Amino acid sequence: MDRPEAIFRALSDPARLRILRALARPETECCSTADQVCACDLEPLLGLAQPTISHHMKLLTDAGLVEARRSGRWVYYRLDREQFHELAGWLIAMAGNAPAPSPLSPPL
């Protein structure tokens, strides 16, 4: 994982987490398909203005978490699942051989 700082910065905003959840399970709306979401469908889905969504999508694509594909005047987004696998591996490596906490253990 080349840029963990950019990834964690992108993941630190609640609106971007909502966007990622929407991309993880895209509902086919106006122009979206089963594996990608059209930018035009994000605005009503998230209740955010188009410039705000564009800002968030730029941060997510720059971090490598989302792929963007332009088709005519529309942009389609999908998760870069490989990047999420790399992130999961990086987090597991950071945890080392630490035992899994008991479900009854109090939080640290």
PDB file as gemmi writes it, atoms N, CA and C in Angstrom:
CRYST1    1.000    1.000    1.000  90.00  90.00  90.00 P 1                      
ATOM      1  N   MET A   1       0.861  -1.171   0.000  1.00  0.00           N  
ATOM      2  CA  MET A   1       0.000   0.000   0.000  1.00  0.00           C  
ATOM      3  C   MET A   1       0.903   1.229   0.000  1.00  0.00           C  
ATOM      4  N   ASP A   2       0.795   2.014  -1.047  1.00  0.00           N  
ATOM      5  CA  ASP A   2       1.702   3.140  -1.240  1.00  0.00           C  
ATOM      6  C   ASP A   2       1.378   4.359  -0.389  1.00  0.00           C  
ATOM      7  N   ARG A   3       0.092   4.666  -0.232  1.00  0.00           N  
ATOM      8  CA  ARG A   3      -0.289   5.917   0.410  1.00  0.00           C  
ATOM      9  C   ARG A   3      -1.336   5.708   1.500  1.00  0.00           C  
ATOM     10  N   PRO A   4      -0.962   5.109   2.611  1.00  0.00           N  
ATOM     11  CA  PRO A   4      -1.978   4.888   3.651  1.00  0.00           C  
ATOM     12  C   PRO A   4      -2.560   6.195   4.184  1.00  0.00           C  
ATOM     13  N   GLU A   5      -1.785   7.267   4.196  1.00  0.00           N  
ATOM     14  CA  GLU A   5      -2.290   8.542   4.710  1.00  0.00           C  
ATOM     15  C   GLU A   5      -3.464   9.039   3.870  1.00  0.00           C  
ATOM     16  N   ALA A   6      -3.330   8.958   2.544  1.00  0.00           N  
ATOM     17  CA  ALA A   6      -4.400   9.411   1.659  1.00  0.00           C  
ATOM     18  C   ALA A   6      -5.641   8.535   1.817  1.00  0.00           C  
ATOM     19  N   ILE A   7      -5.435   7.259   2.006  1.00  0.00           N  
ATOM     20  CA  ILE A   7      -6.571   6.351   2.173  1.00  0.00           C  
ATOM     21  C   ILE A   7      -7.302   6.654   3.470  1.00  0.00           C  
ATOM     22  N   PHE A   8      -6.565   6.789   4.562  1.00  0.00           N  
ATOM     23  CA  PHE A   8      -7.228   7.065   5.837  1.00  0.00           C  
ATOM     24  C   PHE A   8      -7.866   8.451   5.856  1.00  0.00           C  
ATOM     25  N   ARG A   9      -7.274   9.409   5.166  1.00  0.00           N  
ATOM     26  CA  ARG A   9      -7.882  10.729   5.058  1.00  0.00           C  
ATOM     27  C   ARG A   9      -9.207  10.620   4.294  1.00  0.00           C  
ATOM     28  N   ALA A  10      -9.201   9.838   3.229  1.00  0.00           N  
ATOM     29  CA  ALA A  10     -10.425   9.661   2.443  1.00  0.00           C  
ATOM     30  C   ALA A  10     -11.498   8.931   3.245  1.00  0.00           C  
ATOM     31  N   LEU A  11     -11.096   8.020   4.108  1.00  0.00           N  
ATOM     32  CA  LEU A  11     -12.050   7.251   4.906  1.00  0.00           C  
ATOM     33  C   LEU A  11     -12.542   8.010   6.139  1.00  0.00           C  
ATOM     34  N   SER A  12     -11.958   9.149   6.426  1.00  0.00           N  
ATOM     35  CA  SER A  12     -12.256   9.844   7.683  1.00  0.00           C  
ATOM     36  C   SER A  12     -13.520  10.697   7.652  1.00  0.00           C  
ATOM     37  N   ASP A  13     -14.160  10.811   6.521  1.00  0.00           N  
ATOM     38  CA  ASP A  13     -15.334  11.676   6.410  1.00  0.00           C  
ATOM     39  C   ASP A  13     -16.609  10.839   6.320  1.00  0.00           C  
ATOM     40  N   PRO A  14     -17.622  11.147   7.127  1.00  0.00           N  
ATOM     41  CA  PRO A  14     -18.870  10.370   7.094  1.00  0.00           C  
ATOM     42  C   PRO A  14     -19.559  10.363   5.722  1.00  0.00           C  
ATOM     43  N   ALA A  15     -19.494  11.473   5.005  1.00  0.00           N  
ATOM     44  CA  ALA A  15     -20.129  11.516   3.681  1.00  0.00           C  
ATOM     45  C   ALA A  15     -19.417  10.563   2.725  1.00  0.00           C  
ATOM     46  N   ARG A  16     -18.094  10.505   2.790  1.00  0.00           N  
ATOM     47  CA  ARG A  16     -17.353   9.597   1.912  1.00  0.00           C  
ATOM     48  C   ARG A  16     -17.627   8.145   2.287  1.00  0.00           C  
ATOM     49  N   LEU A  17     -17.812   7.868   3.560  1.00  0.00           N  
ATOM     50  CA  LEU A  17     -18.171   6.502   3.956  1.00  0.00           C  
ATOM     51  C   LEU A  17     -19.545   6.135   3.409  1.00  0.00           C  
ATOM     52  N   ARG A  18     -20.473   7.089   3.401  1.00  0.00           N  
ATOM     53  CA  ARG A  18     -21.795   6.835   2.809  1.00  0.00           C  
ATOM     54  C   ARG A  18     -21.673   6.565   1.310  1.00  0.00           C  
ATOM     55  N   ILE A  19     -20.797   7.310   0.652  1.00  0.00           N  
ATOM     56  CA  ILE A  19     -20.568   7.094  -0.779  1.00  0.00           C  
ATOM     57  C   ILE A  19     -20.012   5.699  -1.009  1.00  0.00           C  
ATOM     58  N   LEU A  20     -19.036   5.296  -0.201  1.00  0.00           N  
ATOM     59  CA  LEU A  20     -18.449   3.968  -0.368  1.00  0.00           C  
ATOM     60  C   LEU A  20     -19.486   2.871  -0.138  1.00  0.00           C  
ATOM     61  N   ARG A  21     -20.356   3.064   0.852  1.00  0.00           N  
ATOM     62  CA  ARG A  21     -21.422   2.078   1.073  1.00  0.00           C  
ATOM     63  C   ARG A  21     -22.350   1.998  -0.143  1.00  0.00           C  
ATOM     64  N   ALA A  22     -22.659   3.152  -0.726  1.00  0.00           N  
ATOM     65  CA  ALA A  22     -23.517   3.170  -1.918  1.00  0.00           C  
ATOM     66  C   ALA A  22     -22.842   2.470  -3.092  1.00  0.00           C  
ATOM     67  N   LEU A  23     -21.532   2.636  -3.218  1.00  0.00           N  
ATOM     68  CA  LEU A  23     -20.805   1.983  -4.305  1.00  0.00           C  
ATOM     69  C   LEU A  23     -20.627   0.488  -4.055  1.00  0.00           C  
ATOM     70  N   ALA A  24     -20.580   0.100  -2.789  1.00  0.00           N  
ATOM     71  CA  ALA A  24     -20.404  -1.318  -2.459  1.00  0.00           C  
ATOM     72  C   ALA A  24     -21.623  -2.137  -2.851  1.00  0.00           C  
ATOM     73  N   ARG A  25     -22.790  -1.527  -2.760  1.00  0.00           N  
ATOM     74  CA  ARG A  25     -24.038  -2.207  -3.114  1.00  0.00           C  
ATOM     75  C   ARG A  25     -24.882  -1.278  -3.989  1.00  0.00           C  
ATOM     76  N   PRO A  26     -24.440  -1.091  -5.228  1.00  0.00           N  
ATOM     77  CA  PRO A  26     -25.163  -0.136  -6.072  1.00  0.00           C  
ATOM     78  C   PRO A  26     -26.583  -0.602  -6.374  1.00  0.00           C  
ATOM     79  N   GLU A  27     -27.502   0.318  -6.227  1.00  0.00           N  
ATOM     80  CA  GLU A  27     -28.887   0.079  -6.632  1.00  0.00           C  
ATOM     81  C   GLU A  27     -29.033   0.663  -8.024  1.00  0.00           C  
ATOM     82  N   THR A  28     -29.585  -0.107  -8.916  1.00  0.00           N  
ATOM     83  CA  THR A  28     -29.739   0.414 -10.268  1.00  0.00           C  
ATOM     84  C   THR A  28     -30.816   1.484 -10.269  1.00  0.00           C  
ATOM     85  N   GLU A  29     -30.393   2.670 -10.579  1.00  0.00           N  
ATOM     86  CA  GLU A  29     -31.289   3.827 -10.657  1.00  0.00           C  
ATOM     87  C   GLU A  29     -31.344   4.265 -12.112  1.00  0.00           C  
ATOM     88  N   CYS A  30     -31.337   5.520 -12.313  1.00  0.00           N  
ATOM     89  CA  CYS A  30     -31.452   6.104 -13.648  1.00  0.00           C  
ATOM     90  C   CYS A  30     -30.408   5.541 -14.621  1.00  0.00           C  
ATOM     91  N   CYS A  31     -29.146   5.693 -14.273  1.00  0.00           N  
ATOM     92  CA  CYS A  31     -28.073   5.331 -15.210  1.00  0.00           C  
ATOM     93  C   CYS A  31     -27.098   4.315 -14.633  1.00  0.00           C  
ATOM     94  N   SER A  32     -27.256   3.921 -13.385  1.00  0.00           N  
ATOM     95  CA  SER A  32     -26.318   3.003 -12.746  1.00  0.00           C  
ATOM     96  C   SER A  32     -26.563   1.573 -13.206  1.00  0.00           C  
ATOM     97  N   THR A  33     -25.547   0.742 -13.024  1.00  0.00           N  
ATOM     98  CA  THR A  33     -25.665  -0.679 -13.341  1.00  0.00           C  
ATOM     99  C   THR A  33     -25.314  -1.473 -12.091  1.00  0.00           C  
ATOM    100  N   ALA A  34     -25.274  -2.774 -12.226  1.00  0.00           N  
ATOM    101  CA  ALA A  34     -25.046  -3.640 -11.062  1.00  0.00           C  
ATOM    102  C   ALA A  34     -23.661  -3.466 -10.451  1.00  0.00           C  
ATOM    103  N   ASP A  35     -22.690  -2.985 -11.210  1.00  0.00           N  
ATOM    104  CA  ASP A  35     -21.335  -2.893 -10.659  1.00  0.00           C  
ATOM    105  C   ASP A  35     -20.765  -1.477 -10.644  1.00  0.00           C  
ATOM    106  N   GLN A  36     -21.545  -0.500 -11.053  1.00  0.00           N  
ATOM    107  CA  GLN A  36     -21.049   0.881 -11.053  1.00  0.00           C  
ATOM    108  C   GLN A  36     -22.208   1.842 -10.866  1.00  0.00           C  
ATOM    109  N   VAL A  37     -21.878   3.024 -10.354  1.00  0.00           N  
ATOM    110  CA  VAL A  37     -22.897   4.027 -10.072  1.00  0.00           C  
ATOM    111  C   VAL A  37     -22.588   5.270 -10.889  1.00  0.00           C  
ATOM    112  N   CYS A  38     -23.595   5.774 -11.546  1.00  0.00           N  
ATOM    113  CA  CYS A  38     -23.459   7.010 -12.306  1.00  0.00           C  
ATOM    114  C   CYS A  38     -23.442   8.184 -11.328  1.00  0.00           C  
ATOM    115  N   ALA A  39     -22.636   9.166 -11.608  1.00  0.00           N  
ATOM    116  CA  ALA A  39     -22.566  10.353 -10.760  1.00  0.00           C  
ATOM    117  C   ALA A  39     -23.938  11.002 -10.621  1.00  0.00           C  
ATOM    118  N   CYS A  40     -24.744  10.925 -11.654  1.00  0.00           N  
ATOM    119  CA  CYS A  40     -26.072  11.550 -11.595  1.00  0.00           C  
ATOM    120  C   CYS A  40     -26.983  10.878 -10.573  1.00  0.00           C  
ATOM    121  N   ASP A  41     -26.704   9.638 -10.221  1.00  0.00           N  
ATOM    122  CA  ASP A  41     -27.520   8.926  -9.237  1.00  0.00           C  
ATOM    123  C   ASP A  41     -27.061   9.162  -7.802  1.00  0.00           C  
ATOM    124  N   LEU A  42     -25.855   9.671  -7.618  1.00  0.00           N  
ATOM    125  CA  LEU A  42     -25.346   9.887  -6.259  1.00  0.00           C  
ATOM    126  C   LEU A  42     -26.006  11.076  -5.577  1.00  0.00           C  
ATOM    127  N   GLU A  43     -26.310  12.111  -6.340  1.00  0.00           N  
ATOM    128  CA  GLU A  43     -26.870  13.331  -5.753  1.00  0.00           C  
ATOM    129  C   GLU A  43     -28.188  13.066  -5.011  1.00  0.00           C  
ATOM    130  N   PRO A  44     -29.197  12.462  -5.644  1.00  0.00           N  
ATOM    131  CA  PRO A  44     -30.433  12.202  -4.892  1.00  0.00           C  
ATOM    132  C   PRO A  44     -30.273  11.105  -3.843  1.00  0.00           C  
ATOM    133  N   LEU A  45     -29.408  10.164  -4.115  1.00  0.00           N  
ATOM    134  CA  LEU A  45     -29.188   9.062  -3.182  1.00  0.00           C  
ATOM    135  C   LEU A  45     -28.593   9.539  -1.867  1.00  0.00           C  
ATOM    136  N   LEU A  46     -27.665  10.490  -1.944  1.00  0.00           N  
ATOM    137  CA  LEU A  46     -26.951  10.962  -0.757  1.00  0.00           C  
ATOM    138  C   LEU A  46     -27.472  12.282  -0.216  1.00  0.00           C  
ATOM    139  N   GLY A  47     -28.263  12.993  -1.004  1.00  0.00           N  
ATOM    140  CA  GLY A  47     -28.770  14.280  -0.562  1.00  0.00           C  
ATOM    141  C   GLY A  47     -27.691  15.342  -0.480  1.00  0.00           C  
ATOM    142  N   LEU A  48     -26.675  15.227  -1.328  1.00  0.00           N  
ATOM    143  CA  LEU A  48     -25.577  16.190  -1.362  1.00  0.00           C  
ATOM    144  C   LEU A  48     -25.591  16.916  -2.696  1.00  0.00           C  
ATOM    145  N   ALA A  49     -25.078  18.130  -2.711  1.00  0.00           N  
ATOM    146  CA  ALA A  49     -24.992  18.907  -3.944  1.00  0.00           C  
ATOM    147  C   ALA A  49     -23.917  18.330  -4.857  1.00  0.00           C  
ATOM    148  N   GLN A  50     -24.080  18.536  -6.149  1.00  0.00           N  
ATOM    149  CA  GLN A  50     -23.149  17.998  -7.135  1.00  0.00           C  
ATOM    150  C   GLN A  50     -21.706  18.434  -6.890  1.00  0.00           C  
ATOM    151  N   PRO A  51     -21.416  19.718  -6.582  1.00  0.00           N  
ATOM    152  CA  PRO A  51     -20.021  20.095  -6.320  1.00  0.00           C  
ATOM    153  C   PRO A  51     -19.433  19.371  -5.102  1.00  0.00           C  
ATOM    154  N   THR A  52     -20.265  19.136  -4.086  1.00  0.00           N  
ATOM    155  CA  THR A  52     -19.796  18.425  -2.897  1.00  0.00           C  
ATOM    156  C   THR A  52     -19.460  16.981  -3.244  1.00  0.00           C  
ATOM    157  N   ILE A  53     -20.320  16.345  -4.026  1.00  0.00           N  
ATOM    158  CA  ILE A  53     -20.063  14.966  -4.443  1.00  0.00           C  
ATOM    159  C   ILE A  53     -18.795  14.906  -5.284  1.00  0.00           C  
ATOM    160  N   SER A  54     -18.617  15.855  -6.190  1.00  0.00           N  
ATOM    161  CA  SER A  54     -17.400  15.883  -7.020  1.00  0.00           C  
ATOM    162  C   SER A  54     -16.152  15.989  -6.162  1.00  0.00           C  
ATOM    163  N   HIS A  55     -16.190  16.827  -5.147  1.00  0.00           N  
ATOM    164  CA  HIS A  55     -15.049  16.974  -4.238  1.00  0.00           C  
ATOM    165  C   HIS A  55     -14.741  15.647  -3.542  1.00  0.00           C  
ATOM    166  N   HIS A  56     -15.774  15.016  -2.999  1.00  0.00           N  
ATOM    167  CA  HIS A  56     -15.579  13.743  -2.303  1.00  0.00           C  
ATOM    168  C   HIS A  56     -15.078  12.661  -3.258  1.00  0.00           C  
ATOM    169  N   MET A  57     -15.629  12.619  -4.466  1.00  0.00           N  
ATOM    170  CA  MET A  57     -15.212  11.588  -5.423  1.00  0.00           C  
ATOM    171  C   MET A  57     -13.763  11.795  -5.855  1.00  0.00           C  
ATOM    172  N   LYS A  58     -13.325  13.041  -5.948  1.00  0.00           N  
ATOM    173  CA  LYS A  58     -11.922  13.296  -6.291  1.00  0.00           C  
ATOM    174  C   LYS A  58     -11.007  12.745  -5.207  1.00  0.00           C  
ATOM    175  N   LEU A  59     -11.358  12.979  -3.940  1.00  0.00           N  
ATOM    176  CA  LEU A  59     -10.528  12.457  -2.853  1.00  0.00           C  
ATOM    177  C   LEU A  59     -10.516  10.931  -2.838  1.00  0.00           C  
ATOM    178  N   LEU A  60     -11.663  10.325  -3.100  1.00  0.00           N  
ATOM    179  CA  LEU A  60     -11.742   8.862  -3.107  1.00  0.00           C  
ATOM    180  C   LEU A  60     -10.976   8.262  -4.287  1.00  0.00           C  
ATOM    181  N   THR A  61     -11.051   8.902  -5.454  1.00  0.00           N  
ATOM    182  CA  THR A  61     -10.307   8.378  -6.606  1.00  0.00           C  
ATOM    183  C   THR A  61      -8.811   8.639  -6.448  1.00  0.00           C  
ATOM    184  N   ASP A  62      -8.439   9.803  -5.922  1.00  0.00           N  
ATOM    185  CA  ASP A  62      -7.013  10.093  -5.699  1.00  0.00           C  
ATOM    186  C   ASP A  62      -6.401   9.117  -4.695  1.00  0.00           C  
ATOM    187  N   ALA A  63      -7.195   8.664  -3.729  1.00  0.00           N  
ATOM    188  CA  ALA A  63      -6.708   7.700  -2.746  1.00  0.00           C  
ATOM    189  C   ALA A  63      -6.664   6.288  -3.320  1.00  0.00           C  
ATOM    190  N   GLY A  64      -7.246   6.098  -4.491  1.00  0.00           N  
ATOM    191  CA  GLY A  64      -7.237   4.783  -5.119  1.00  0.00           C  
ATOM    192  C   GLY A  64      -8.355   3.866  -4.652  1.00  0.00           C  
ATOM    193  N   LEU A  65      -9.298   4.384  -3.887  1.00  0.00           N  
ATOM    194  CA  LEU A  65     -10.391   3.555  -3.382  1.00  0.00           C  
ATOM    195  C   LEU A  65     -11.516   3.393  -4.392  1.00  0.00           C  
ATOM    196  N   VAL A  66     -11.613   4.339  -5.319  1.00  0.00           N  
ATOM    197  CA  VAL A  66     -12.696   4.349  -6.304  1.00  0.00           C  
ATOM    198  C   VAL A  66     -12.095   4.548  -7.687  1.00  0.00           C  
ATOM    199  N   GLU A  67     -12.661   3.844  -8.652  1.00  0.00           N  
ATOM    200  CA  GLU A  67     -12.279   4.021 -10.053  1.00  0.00           C  
ATOM    201  C   GLU A  67     -13.364   4.827 -10.750  1.00  0.00           C  
ATOM    202  N   ALA A  68     -12.961   5.726 -11.622  1.00  0.00           N  
ATOM    203  CA  ALA A  68     -13.905   6.547 -12.381  1.00  0.00           C  
ATOM    204  C   ALA A  68     -13.741   6.242 -13.866  1.00  0.00           C  
ATOM    205  N   ARG A  69     -14.884   6.155 -14.556  1.00  0.00           N  
ATOM    206  CA  ARG A  69     -14.879   5.930 -15.998  1.00  0.00           C  
ATOM    207  C   ARG A  69     -15.862   6.904 -16.627  1.00  0.00           C  
ATOM    208  N   ARG A  70     -15.349   7.690 -17.574  1.00  0.00           N  
ATOM    209  CA  ARG A  70     -16.198   8.668 -18.257  1.00  0.00           C  
ATOM    210  C   ARG A  70     -16.799   8.015 -19.497  1.00  0.00           C  
ATOM    211  N   SER A  71     -18.096   8.257 -19.669  1.00  0.00           N  
ATOM    212  CA  SER A  71     -18.805   7.789 -20.860  1.00  0.00           C  
ATOM    213  C   SER A  71     -19.673   8.949 -21.331  1.00  0.00           C  
ATOM    214  N   GLY A  72     -19.205   9.625 -22.378  1.00  0.00           N  
ATOM    215  CA  GLY A  72     -19.910  10.820 -22.841  1.00  0.00           C  
ATOM    216  C   GLY A  72     -19.822  11.903 -21.779  1.00  0.00           C  
ATOM    217  N   ARG A  73     -20.981  12.419 -21.357  1.00  0.00           N  
ATOM    218  CA  ARG A  73     -20.955  13.482 -20.343  1.00  0.00           C  
ATOM    219  C   ARG A  73     -21.102  12.940 -18.926  1.00  0.00           C  
ATOM    220  N   TRP A  74     -21.228  11.626 -18.777  1.00  0.00           N  
ATOM    221  CA  TRP A  74     -21.434  11.023 -17.463  1.00  0.00           C  
ATOM    222  C   TRP A  74     -20.168  10.352 -16.955  1.00  0.00           C  
ATOM    223  N   VAL A  75     -20.047  10.300 -15.648  1.00  0.00           N  
ATOM    224  CA  VAL A  75     -18.935   9.604 -15.012  1.00  0.00           C  
ATOM    225  C   VAL A  75     -19.535   8.476 -14.181  1.00  0.00           C  
ATOM    226  N   TYR A  76     -18.967   7.303 -14.327  1.00  0.00           N  
ATOM    227  CA  TYR A  76     -19.410   6.130 -13.582  1.00  0.00           C  
ATOM    228  C   TYR A  76     -18.321   5.741 -12.586  1.00  0.00           C  
ATOM    229  N   TYR A  77     -18.745   5.418 -11.388  1.00  0.00           N  
ATOM    230  CA  TYR A  77     -17.808   5.092 -10.314  1.00  0.00           C  
ATOM    231  C   TYR A  77     -18.040   3.671  -9.833  1.00  0.00           C  
ATOM    232  N   ARG A  78     -16.934   3.046  -9.440  1.00  0.00           N  
ATOM    233  CA  ARG A  78     -17.003   1.736  -8.805  1.00  0.00           C  
ATOM    234  C   ARG A  78     -15.852   1.626  -7.819  1.00  0.00           C  
ATOM    235  N   LEU A  79     -16.046   0.769  -6.819  1.00  0.00           N  
ATOM    236  CA  LEU A  79     -14.989   0.541  -5.836  1.00  0.00           C  
ATOM    237  C   LEU A  79     -13.821  -0.150  -6.500  1.00  0.00           C  
ATOM    238  N   ASP A  80     -12.613   0.197  -6.087  1.00  0.00           N  
ATOM    239  CA  ASP A  80     -11.430  -0.559  -6.476  1.00  0.00           C  
ATOM    240  C   ASP A  80     -11.228  -1.600  -5.376  1.00  0.00           C  
ATOM    241  N   ARG A  81     -11.867  -2.731  -5.534  1.00  0.00           N  
ATOM    242  CA  ARG A  81     -11.873  -3.756  -4.489  1.00  0.00           C  
ATOM    243  C   ARG A  81     -10.474  -4.272  -4.170  1.00  0.00           C  
ATOM    244  N   GLU A  82      -9.589  -4.262  -5.145  1.00  0.00           N  
ATOM    245  CA  GLU A  82      -8.208  -4.690  -4.897  1.00  0.00           C  
ATOM    246  C   GLU A  82      -7.547  -3.778  -3.867  1.00  0.00           C  
ATOM    247  N   GLN A  83      -7.820  -2.481  -3.956  1.00  0.00           N  
ATOM    248  CA  GLN A  83      -7.252  -1.528  -2.994  1.00  0.00           C  
ATOM    249  C   GLN A  83      -7.770  -1.827  -1.585  1.00  0.00           C  
ATOM    250  N   PHE A  84      -9.041  -2.215  -1.475  1.00  0.00           N  
ATOM    251  CA  PHE A  84      -9.588  -2.562  -0.162  1.00  0.00           C  
ATOM    252  C   PHE A  84      -8.954  -3.844   0.374  1.00  0.00           C  
ATOM    253  N   HIS A  85      -8.644  -4.794  -0.512  1.00  0.00           N  
ATOM    254  CA  HIS A  85      -7.947  -6.005  -0.084  1.00  0.00           C  
ATOM    255  C   HIS A  85      -6.540  -5.669   0.421  1.00  0.00           C  
ATOM    256  N   GLU A  86      -5.859  -4.775  -0.291  1.00  0.00           N  
ATOM    257  CA  GLU A  86      -4.532  -4.346   0.154  1.00  0.00           C  
ATOM    258  C   GLU A  86      -4.610  -3.639   1.508  1.00  0.00           C  
ATOM    259  N   LEU A  87      -5.621  -2.799   1.678  1.00  0.00           N  
ATOM    260  CA  LEU A  87      -5.810  -2.101   2.950  1.00  0.00           C  
ATOM    261  C   LEU A  87      -6.049  -3.100   4.076  1.00  0.00           C  
ATOM    262  N   ALA A  88      -6.892  -4.095   3.830  1.00  0.00           N  
ATOM    263  CA  ALA A  88      -7.165  -5.117   4.846  1.00  0.00           C  
ATOM    264  C   ALA A  88      -5.884  -5.868   5.202  1.00  0.00           C  
ATOM    265  N   GLY A  89      -5.085  -6.213   4.207  1.00  0.00           N  
ATOM    266  CA  GLY A  89      -3.816  -6.896   4.460  1.00  0.00           C  
ATOM    267  C   GLY A  89      -2.855  -6.026   5.258  1.00  0.00           C  
ATOM    268  N   TRP A  90      -2.830  -4.747   4.939  1.00  0.00           N  
ATOM    269  CA  TRP A  90      -1.956  -3.814   5.649  1.00  0.00           C  
ATOM    270  C   TRP A  90      -2.374  -3.724   7.112  1.00  0.00           C  
ATOM    271  N   LEU A  91      -3.686  -3.636   7.362  1.00  0.00           N  
ATOM    272  CA  LEU A  91      -4.186  -3.559   8.742  1.00  0.00           C  
ATOM    273  C   LEU A  91      -3.898  -4.850   9.510  1.00  0.00           C  
ATOM    274  N   ILE A  92      -4.050  -5.986   8.855  1.00  0.00           N  
ATOM    275  CA  ILE A  92      -3.754  -7.262   9.504  1.00  0.00           C  
ATOM    276  C   ILE A  92      -2.275  -7.339   9.851  1.00  0.00           C  
ATOM    277  N   ALA A  93      -1.417  -6.885   8.938  1.00  0.00           N  
ATOM    278  CA  ALA A  93       0.026  -6.891   9.214  1.00  0.00           C  
ATOM    279  C   ALA A  93       0.362  -5.958  10.375  1.00  0.00           C  
ATOM    280  N   MET A  94      -0.338  -4.830  10.461  1.00  0.00           N  
ATOM    281  CA  MET A  94      -0.103  -3.909  11.574  1.00  0.00           C  
ATOM    282  C   MET A  94      -0.513  -4.526  12.900  1.00  0.00           C  
ATOM    283  N   ALA A  95      -1.559  -5.357  12.863  1.00  0.00           N  
ATOM    284  CA  ALA A  95      -2.030  -6.009  14.087  1.00  0.00           C  
ATOM    285  C   ALA A  95      -1.069  -7.099  14.537  1.00  0.00           C  
ATOM    286  N   GLY A  96      -0.258  -7.620  13.623  1.00  0.00           N  
ATOM    287  CA  GLY A  96       0.698  -8.650  13.973  1.00  0.00           C  
ATOM    288  C   GLY A  96      -0.003  -9.907  14.457  1.00  0.00           C  
ATOM    289  N   ASN A  97       0.579 -10.518  15.453  1.00  0.00           N  
ATOM    290  CA  ASN A  97       0.020 -11.751  15.990  1.00  0.00           C  
ATOM    291  C   ASN A  97      -0.800 -11.504  17.235  1.00  0.00           C  
ATOM    292  N   ALA A  98      -1.367 -10.343  17.356  1.00  0.00           N  
ATOM    293  CA  ALA A  98      -2.165 -10.030  18.537  1.00  0.00           C  
ATOM    294  C   ALA A  98      -3.374 -10.949  18.593  1.00  0.00           C  
ATOM    295  N   PRO A  99      -3.693 -11.457  19.764  1.00  0.00           N  
ATOM    296  CA  PRO A  99      -4.866 -12.319  19.874  1.00  0.00           C  
ATOM    297  C   PRO A  99      -6.129 -11.502  19.646  1.00  0.00           C  
ATOM    298  N   ALA A 100      -7.121 -12.183  19.119  1.00  0.00           N  
ATOM    299  CA  ALA A 100      -8.413 -11.519  18.921  1.00  0.00           C  
ATOM    300  C   ALA A 100      -9.045 -11.259  20.279  1.00  0.00           C  
ATOM    301  N   PRO A 101      -9.617 -10.085  20.481  1.00  0.00           N  
ATOM    302  CA  PRO A 101     -10.239  -9.793  21.782  1.00  0.00           C  
ATOM    303  C   PRO A 101     -11.465 -10.659  21.989  1.00  0.00           C  
ATOM    304  N   SER A 102     -11.691 -11.011  23.222  1.00  0.00           N  
ATOM    305  CA  SER A 102     -12.874 -11.766  23.579  1.00  0.00           C  
ATOM    306  C   SER A 102     -14.083 -10.868  23.390  1.00  0.00           C  
ATOM    307  N   PRO A 103     -15.207 -11.421  22.927  1.00  0.00           N  
ATOM    308  CA  PRO A 103     -16.397 -10.576  22.776  1.00  0.00           C  
ATOM    309  C   PRO A 103     -16.889 -10.020  24.099  1.00  0.00           C  
ATOM    310  N   LEU A 104     -16.446 -10.598  25.206  1.00  0.00           N  
ATOM    311  CA  LEU A 104     -16.874 -10.130  26.525  1.00  0.00           C  
ATOM    312  C   LEU A 104     -15.887  -9.161  27.149  1.00  0.00           C  
ATOM    313  N   SER A 105     -14.739  -8.957  26.472  1.00  0.00           N  
ATOM    314  CA  SER A 105     -13.732  -8.059  27.017  1.00  0.00           C  
ATOM    315  C   SER A 105     -14.192  -6.622  26.902  1.00  0.00           C  
ATOM    316  N   PRO A 106     -13.882  -5.799  27.919  1.00  0.00           N  
ATOM    317  CA  PRO A 106     -14.227  -4.374  27.820  1.00  0.00           C  
ATOM    318  C   PRO A 106     -13.356  -3.697  26.764  1.00  0.00           C  
ATOM    319  N   PRO A 107     -13.859  -2.675  26.105  1.00  0.00           N  
ATOM    320  CA  PRO A 107     -13.046  -1.959  25.126  1.00  0.00           C  
ATOM    321  C   PRO A 107     -11.855  -1.300  25.773  1.00  0.00           C  
ATOM    322  N   LEU A 108     -10.789  -1.153  25.009  1.00  0.00           N  
ATOM    323  CA  LEU A 108      -9.564  -0.512  25.526  1.00  0.00           C  
ATOM    324  C   LEU A 108      -9.735   0.962  25.705  1.00  0.00           C  
TER     325      LEU A 108                                                      
END                                                                             
